Amino acid sequence: MDAEIYEKYADELVRFASFLVGPSDGPDLVSSAVLRVLSSHSATPIRNWRAYLYRAVLNEARMRDRRHSRQERCAAFRLPTATSEASEIESEVLEAVARLSPRQRAVVFLTYWDDLDPAAVASTLGLGEGSVRRHLARARARLRKMLHE
């Protein structure tokens, strides 16, 4: 049944995904979305598979965009490599991060340096996902304030 559903909608989903993320990434995006749906859908019957899969592809594209924009935003937070010296800006950022509370530092580290999502950070630290998001938001606000002073 799963293969039939995929075969029925694959071409149009790939066209849709290619429009969202570009032709080179479209097929991979569809594969990820469909695998996620087929491996996680519950016993609740899905009445409109086409709409459900379109929504899944859209959500997968949004997650991909968030991941990419988060990576771009946190480029300034990258730790310097052993062979390169930290620039003045990088050292300012590292000093500001060092002034955060330990929990905020941990959340920032796991989010930006280890590239974990809030659920994974929560699991790693034994916190609720809402707590992780709150600590990350507060850390970002403090860093903005410290770095703009």
Steps between C-alpha positions, in 0.01 A plus 500: 500500500780745588669446163170559320450830680853611418469399133168677465624841621880492458526695173280789605660513845847518343387788277359677804812438708726609213317830491547540875867402533638469149519214254811337646349466848135435408511119475692466828254729675206289380671180608564639847146629536334182377721279717421714801126475430494131425713409800310714747136520402275362765205266479282800418395461138614771262213602274690713251848358443581756231435799728672329790814432295507852357487635853777260604721619212432862592585431865819319399600799286430737788711289737779498242484879463501550877800271531688690229412844635596391852836384368552833327392699807731311729805522274627777726485260793736245349792405717832584340699201379829413664695630200323834472495787743170641617421837355413789727130444431522128574676563829231757593232240428681232698543737795131587487405131490726439800297756698174309446363276772625140483163372376481770232859423395415131476192567286695739274784251464279203416286707262775679308816297537345153502211606269231328707134594481312597818361148548849347486638768734214433741572129491872552549456736795196332653287813460166564340505626144322819609775565756764458233323747271459747788868477602609538138278806450631659819859419404454658157349811657787531748758445226336765282506742790860423597630514144325828417634682807 
